[in-house]
Amino acid sequence: MSRRVPRWRDLRPLLQPRAPELDPVKRAHTLRDLRAAAAKRVPRSVFDYVEGGADDEISLRRNRSAFERVEFSPRVLVGGEVSTGTTILGRPAALPLVLAPTGYTRMMHHLGEPAVAGAATQAGVPYTLSTMGTTAPEDLKGTDLWFQLYVWRDRGFTTDLIERARGAGYTALVLTVDTPVPGNRVRDVRNGLTLPPRLGIKTLLDGASKPRWWWHLLTTEPLRFATFDGDGSLAPSDIGTKMFDRNVTWADVSWLRETWGGPLVVKGIQSRHDAKRAAEAGADAVVLSNHGGRQLDRGPAPLELVAPVADEVGDRLEIYVDGGVRTGGDIAAAVGLGAKACLIGRPYLYGLMAGGERGVARAIAILREELERTMRLVGANSITDLDREKVRLRA
Ligand SMILES: Cc1cc2nc3c(=O)[nH]c(=O)nc-3n(C[C@H](O)[C@H](O)[C@H](O)COP(=O)(O)O)c2cc1C
């Protein structure tokens, strides 16, 4: 082999120095990148509150590993254009995606729920405000906002919440049913996390390297459960024990069906049996979910329930799934197995922690780009082309 001395004219085109991208949001190509950026922005105890699951975190890991069982069977030489558009509860959505309810969102970033709602509206997908939110339902703006409800012992107060959601124009009510008691989040106990965060020695040390986060926390409106704790005086321990009703039953679902009157979604279904009961109680949709592995540990991975539940009640209600959705390919898989849409929790919180509303927008954009690319590679031009001919779970 003969060699030669490289000439400047050959080298020059290869040497085009570009300033490194310092903005972590722009630099992110995957949700994993946004997650890494998020971990650098917030105190460890806050990141762990988002990231952690219950007990041994077996459900948390299974949620994710179920997606590794997905196998696509692509159709080639399909041609044509791809559209990720669909309908969710009869309303148009830019992709089969809903942003899930997450409590205490302003702890992750001072702009909190309004930033998430802004990004969701821009992207054309629904966003669900949590009962445990740090923004009141009346203060949130967006085109397709859902309200997540925990039923309270005081049914009068529950009715008031429903009326407030209706008055503020929320388009769906999401009843979360996997929370008769709070899950055992071991990371939070070990980290001594309190809501709102308190300035103990441990938290101060933990937060010392994140002065920007503390600055925002201390110079913006104090954190509180804005929907029900106007003056921030409620002790967090009271919420789980005194206010949530452990005796919510299927009769309450029928009651809500009547009281609310609009689209009703039951979130936290973990069996075919209960999906059928939800249909009988008049729900318009179910979310197959184990609360992102934060409640009962060792429940089934929601992705694995999609096809059996679709076979059972797919013609009676819409089926959504959440837990471990981290790529657009995951969304394609869930839809192919029979889900109408996926919910995401942590993925948009990574974006929020990394860069506020821009970060949430980036998280959604990454998922959309990945979904589109997967659809092209699988040979599905529309969401309805994703089916069990093209997606299966390996044994
Ligand atoms: C920090 C955090 C707070 C949450 N708070 C609520 C809540 O208030 N109500 C609720 O129904 N689900 C809540 N969830 C569960 C999410 O709605 C969703 O089911 C879960 O995050 C989906 O899993 P993923 O995070 O892997 O996407 C929360 C999840 C996280 C990560």
PDBQT file of the ligand as one rigid body, heavy atoms in Angstrom, charges set to zero:
ROOT
HETATM    1  C1  LIG A 401     -43.133  12.482  40.040  1.00  0.00    +0.000 C 
HETATM    2  C2  LIG A 401     -44.392  11.768  39.689  1.00  0.00    +0.000 A 
HETATM    3  C3  LIG A 401     -45.586  12.175  40.253  1.00  0.00    +0.000 A 
HETATM    4  C4  LIG A 401     -46.782  11.521  39.909  1.00  0.00    +0.000 A 
HETATM    5  N1  LIG A 401     -47.968  11.995  40.423  1.00  0.00    +0.000 NA
HETATM    6  C5  LIG A 401     -49.129  11.432  40.018  1.00  0.00    +0.000 A 
HETATM    7  C6  LIG A 401     -50.377  11.969  40.436  1.00  0.00    +0.000 A 
HETATM    8  O1  LIG A 401     -50.438  12.976  41.160  1.00  0.00    +0.000 OA
HETATM    9  N2  LIG A 401     -51.513  11.357  39.989  1.00  0.00    +0.000 N 
HETATM   10  C7  LIG A 401     -51.486  10.262  39.184  1.00  0.00    +0.000 A 
HETATM   11  O2  LIG A 401     -52.538   9.749  38.806  1.00  0.00    +0.000 OA
HETATM   12  N3  LIG A 401     -50.312   9.747  38.760  1.00  0.00    +0.000 NA
HETATM   13  C8  LIG A 401     -49.137  10.305  39.157  1.00  0.00    +0.000 A 
HETATM   14  N4  LIG A 401     -47.954   9.790  38.695  1.00  0.00    +0.000 N 
HETATM   15  C9  LIG A 401     -47.953   8.647  37.752  1.00  0.00    +0.000 C 
HETATM   16  C10 LIG A 401     -47.991   9.162  36.307  1.00  0.00    +0.000 C 
HETATM   17  O3  LIG A 401     -49.234   9.749  36.015  1.00  0.00    +0.000 OA
HETATM   18  C11 LIG A 401     -47.780   7.998  35.304  1.00  0.00    +0.000 C 
HETATM   19  O4  LIG A 401     -48.693   6.982  35.555  1.00  0.00    +0.000 OA
HETATM   20  C12 LIG A 401     -46.353   7.444  35.333  1.00  0.00    +0.000 C 
HETATM   21  O5  LIG A 401     -45.412   8.466  35.534  1.00  0.00    +0.000 OA
HETATM   22  C13 LIG A 401     -46.056   6.709  34.025  1.00  0.00    +0.000 C 
HETATM   23  O6  LIG A 401     -44.791   6.134  34.036  1.00  0.00    +0.000 OA
HETATM   24  P1  LIG A 401     -43.475   6.832  33.391  1.00  0.00    +0.000 P 
HETATM   25  O7  LIG A 401     -43.046   7.861  34.384  1.00  0.00    +0.000 OA
HETATM   26  O8  LIG A 401     -42.523   5.698  33.277  1.00  0.00    +0.000 OA
HETATM   27  O9  LIG A 401     -43.865   7.445  32.076  1.00  0.00    +0.000 OA
HETATM   28  C14 LIG A 401     -46.760  10.418  39.025  1.00  0.00    +0.000 A 
HETATM   29  C15 LIG A 401     -45.541  10.010  38.471  1.00  0.00    +0.000 A 
HETATM   30  C16 LIG A 401     -44.365  10.670  38.780  1.00  0.00    +0.000 A 
HETATM   31  C17 LIG A 401     -43.075  10.210  38.141  1.00  0.00    +0.000 C 
ENDROOT
TORSDOF 0
